Amino acid sequence: MRLHGLPNLATAALAAVLAAAGFVVSGTVRGTFPFGDVSRNTNDLGQQLIPMHGHLRDVFMGDAAGDLTFNWASGFGVPFLGDYLSYLGTTLSWLVLLFPRDGMDLALFVIATTALALAAAAMTAYLRLLRPAGPAWLAVVAGVSYALGGWALDDGAYMTIWLYGLVAFPVLCLLCEWILRRRRSWLPVCVAPFVVALLWTSHFYTVYMATIGAAIVVLVRVISYDATVSWRVRVVGVLRCAIAVIAGIGLAAPLLVPTFWAVRYSRPSPDVRFHAMDWLDFLSRLLAGSEGVGSSPGLAVGTVLLLLAVSLPFNRAVPVRERLVWTVAIGLTVLSMQVALTHAVWHGFDTPNGSPFRQAFVVAGLLVIAGWISGSAGLRGVVPVVAPLALVGGLYLAVRSGPFVTPTTRVVVPVVAGVALVAWLAWRFTQRRPWVAAVAAGVVCAAVVVEATAGAVAIDRARAEFLYAYPGWGDVNDEVRALVQGGGRWPEARVSPGAHVTQNDPMLLGGQGSQYYSSTIPDELSVALAGLGFGYSAYVRANVDPANPVMDAVFAVGARVVDDGGALRLAENPDVAPLVTVRPADPWTSPDPAPFGHQETALGADVYTVPRVSLTPDPGLTVTGRRRDSLLEPATPGEPAQLRVTASCPAGSDVYLAAPAFVGEVLDETAGWLTVLRQTTRSPGVYTGAPILRVGTAAADGAVEVVLRVYGPARLPASPVGCLDRGALTEAVAALRAGAPSSVDVSGHGVVAALAPSGSASTVVLGVLRSPGWRCSVDGGDDATPRTVAGLIAVPVEAGASEVSCAYRPRGLRMGLAVGAAALAVVAVMGVVAALRRRVSGPAGRTS
């Protein structure tokens, strides 16, 4: 097995193939899709990434309701550019075009596999450039160890978009190393920005972390130069790298700046205070096969590379300055993950609610580089062999029963360490027999790939025990999509697919519903939906459609897919207003409490009766009255206690319960006990909220009784019951239809309504919730930010107006284009200067 003579390209390709093969084999062993029936759509992969990639494919193919800037399918119309950059990227996402619409599960698997292969290839190429004389087989081992490390398998494998950061780190290091070595040439500085821009538009969040990591590597490299390199040369090298990276970020500005504003306008999470981990548990994640997604850093890079990285401080074959600088840099980087201030820097001063150690792949990359530096120089003496074995062995014994150590870890770490030791002994005592060294290298390569594959299986198995995996594409998906496509009438009316598979079914299956789950959902929109009686989770970042007739009327939901006794069907709803309606100049505002009052305001008519209620609790239930809500506490937690809510409403009206923070059940007159919020609900009214629910019909004498059941503390608002007059709703819808615009044209991100001649002023209201970026004009006049009616876009018009035009434009787009153009001009000038210098002085020389 002679790998020493392999060219760099072949070495990188081999690493890519081995990394991809290890990931594929692990899926085969686990029986996950596409090799078995076990779903791999864990958490956000199934809930967000797959639906959004499906929608992106529709955009590319011209089949989507919307375009790259706006998405008509979700949330009754939401900005899309922020989702595009946060969840989709601009590189491997184009692979969705190679797959059918129902093949997004497979597309994401291929994208993940390709990203891991690219990460292995990029790291291998960088290491070969860093130490060209090092053994090629070791560079392959290092690249595979990086790509199939703990973070990549535990965090990145299902958050596929994060893998762009895994790829970006070695690519950025490679670019900067090229710039540092070509000291007299500006060609690398001119080429690198385009690659940097491609990376930053792939996933700015993890690529930001990768950029910090690359900056650490560059500083370590220039500081560890020997004394023959002047500080002027070092500083100039750093500045050239900085210019290339900053120019690249500038080129990406047309996407980055609007995304910055989208994130700024998005629904904020409650403040999270960072808590450092126990150091022993923290360091246990250095061991192969360890698992702790969402709560600990995936630092593992395989046993062989871990041993080599730990050997660096003891390896006299590496210059003292280099050993010292790398050891200190890695130590400080690891420490930065446990310090609140530097932790905030890693995350852009926005501590996430989950997975607080998302930057762990950078530390893993630094460990791989350190291992390569030590291994490629050769382990001189016994100390750099014995010391790592002792330190890693001590860590193994100390944490082998820890919470993040899997049974696979307990087996593979000592076995692979033993294989590595035997291979080193065989090489040391048989240096005159090259075939022995080749066999030893082959055995080590095989051990690394097998260990990484076994670790991937163990990690996926352990993660599946507590993270839900959404089902892959199946019969339900086919049925819902067929029903939605068969009943589509957009933009005359919306067809809601419901939420039969994910919270993002409109993007996954088609249609135009309210369901939407994204970290970039505009705060203005999420608050409006919650105020209208939509349920929610994830701090109002994911909404729950209440299937409420008033909301269907307001948002022109003409049909929805429903589950009728186990059979899916399309339920038509002809009693809806058009997408654009004309209201009085001073729209009516309901005095009723939310959500009933907000719904009436959005409709423009009084359709609810919100009565005073009387509360009659069981003897074992204590009700503590407050001005805004009541606290319900059963005497014996865990045992059911009932509360009767009585009121008087118009006879025959539909009775609705609006109690977003109520943890318990309500008795429906036909369906029996319905869960409002589960007992295990997270932060009722903050993280999770219940939608408005229909619970019965007022009796012939107008009597209303709503029976609630609780098992623990629960809260009930002061006005929990509203009674809907269906006749009044029908009349309100008929009035809105009668005064509708003569025509409505909906484009990818705009609406144009032609108004019938009118002798009085009015307000044009769109069945679209306002979010930052909407601008409207009347009869071609100046654009202005529209007003709102219960969150809906509202445009005042004077008498005689004939047209209202509204369009969405992401804020920051013009600034981003200007910055991008300036960055391109700077790169162009540098290119011209470089070409002139090359013509005058001839080919640039190389330095090492």
Order of alpha helices (4+ residues) and beta strands (2+ residues): alpha-beta-alpha-beta-beta-alpha-alpha-alpha-alpha-alpha-alpha-alpha-alpha-alpha-alpha-alpha-alpha-alpha-alpha-alpha-beta-alpha-beta-alpha-alpha-beta-beta-alpha-beta-beta-beta-alpha-beta-beta-beta-beta-beta-beta-beta-beta-beta-beta-beta-beta-alpha-beta-beta-beta-beta-beta-beta-beta-alpha
